[in-house]
Amino acid sequence: MEGAAMKRLDRITVDPEVCLGQPTIRGMRITVSVIIKQIAGGMTKEEILKAYPELEEEDIVQTLKYAAWLSSEKVRPIPLKEGRSVGT
Protein backbone atom coordinates (compact mmCIF):
# COMPACT_ATOMS: atom_id res chain seq x y z
CA MET A 1 0.00 0.00 0.00
CA GLU A 2 1.47 3.32 -0.98
CA GLY A 3 0.92 7.07 -0.91
CA ALA A 4 -2.68 8.21 -0.75
CA ALA A 5 -3.96 4.74 0.11
CA MET A 6 -1.69 4.60 3.16
CA LYS A 7 -2.87 8.02 4.35
CA ARG A 8 -6.44 6.75 4.30
CA LEU A 9 -5.40 4.02 6.73
CA ASP A 10 -3.59 6.24 9.20
CA ARG A 11 -5.36 4.58 12.16
CA ILE A 12 -3.88 1.15 11.45
CA THR A 13 -0.50 0.84 13.12
CA VAL A 14 2.16 -1.86 13.39
CA ASP A 15 4.63 -1.71 16.25
CA PRO A 16 6.80 -4.70 17.22
CA GLU A 17 6.39 -3.64 20.86
CA VAL A 18 2.57 -3.81 20.75
CA CYS A 19 0.66 -7.09 20.36
CA LEU A 20 3.72 -8.86 18.91
CA GLY A 21 3.69 -6.60 15.86
CA GLN A 22 0.17 -7.43 14.77
CA PRO A 23 -1.73 -4.57 13.10
CA THR A 24 -3.57 -2.59 15.76
CA ILE A 25 -5.88 0.37 15.86
CA ARG A 26 -4.12 3.63 16.73
CA GLY A 27 -1.41 1.79 18.65
CA MET A 28 -3.89 0.49 21.21
CA ARG A 29 -3.89 -3.13 22.19
CA ILE A 30 -6.92 -3.77 20.03
CA THR A 31 -5.87 -5.71 16.96
CA VAL A 32 -7.42 -5.48 13.54
CA SER A 33 -8.09 -9.22 13.72
CA VAL A 34 -10.13 -8.87 16.92
CA ILE A 35 -12.45 -6.35 15.28
CA ILE A 36 -12.74 -8.40 12.08
CA LYS A 37 -13.63 -11.47 14.14
CA GLN A 38 -16.28 -9.48 16.02
CA ILE A 39 -17.84 -8.39 12.72
CA ALA A 40 -17.63 -11.93 11.32
CA GLY A 41 -19.37 -13.14 14.46
CA GLY A 42 -22.30 -10.86 13.77
CA MET A 43 -21.58 -7.86 15.97
CA THR A 44 -22.80 -4.54 14.64
CA LYS A 45 -20.67 -1.43 14.50
CA GLU A 46 -22.68 -0.03 17.40
CA GLU A 47 -22.11 -3.15 19.50
CA ILE A 48 -18.37 -3.02 18.85
CA LEU A 49 -18.21 0.66 19.80
CA LYS A 50 -20.08 -0.12 23.00
CA ALA A 51 -17.77 -3.05 23.81
CA TYR A 52 -14.66 -0.98 23.03
CA PRO A 53 -15.53 2.60 24.04
CA GLU A 54 -12.03 3.80 23.16
CA LEU A 55 -12.75 3.09 19.47
CA GLU A 56 -14.33 5.50 17.04
CA GLU A 57 -16.45 4.72 14.01
CA GLU A 58 -13.58 5.61 11.66
CA ASP A 59 -11.43 2.96 13.38
CA ILE A 60 -13.88 0.28 12.28
CA VAL A 61 -14.12 1.71 8.76
CA GLN A 62 -10.34 1.68 8.37
CA THR A 63 -10.13 -1.82 9.86
CA LEU A 64 -12.47 -3.09 7.15
CA LYS A 65 -10.58 -1.22 4.43
CA TYR A 66 -7.31 -2.68 5.66
CA ALA A 67 -8.75 -6.20 5.70
CA ALA A 68 -10.11 -5.71 2.18
CA TRP A 69 -6.70 -4.53 0.99
CA LEU A 70 -4.97 -7.52 2.60
CA SER A 71 -7.36 -10.00 1.06
CA SER A 72 -6.78 -8.58 -2.40
CA GLU A 73 -2.99 -8.72 -2.20
CA LYS A 74 -2.20 -12.42 -2.17
CA VAL A 75 -4.17 -15.62 -2.42
CA ARG A 76 -3.43 -17.90 0.50
CA PRO A 77 -4.49 -21.55 0.32
CA ILE A 78 -7.11 -22.64 2.86
CA PRO A 79 -6.40 -26.14 4.23
CA LEU A 80 -9.14 -28.72 3.73
CA LYS A 81 -9.84 -31.66 6.05
CA GLU A 82 -8.34 -34.19 3.63
CA GLY A 83 -4.99 -32.38 3.76
CA ARG A 84 -5.51 -30.64 0.43
CA SER A 85 -5.86 -26.89 0.04
CA VAL A 86 -8.38 -24.75 -1.77
CA GLY A 87 -6.65 -23.30 -4.81
CA THR A 88 -4.21 -26.18 -5.30
Buried (B, 14 or more C-beta within 10 A) or exposed (E): BEEEEEEBBEBBBEEEEBBEEBBBBBBBEBBBBBBBEBBEEEBEBEEBBEEBEEBBEEBBBBBBBBBEBBEEEEEEEEEEEEEEEEEE
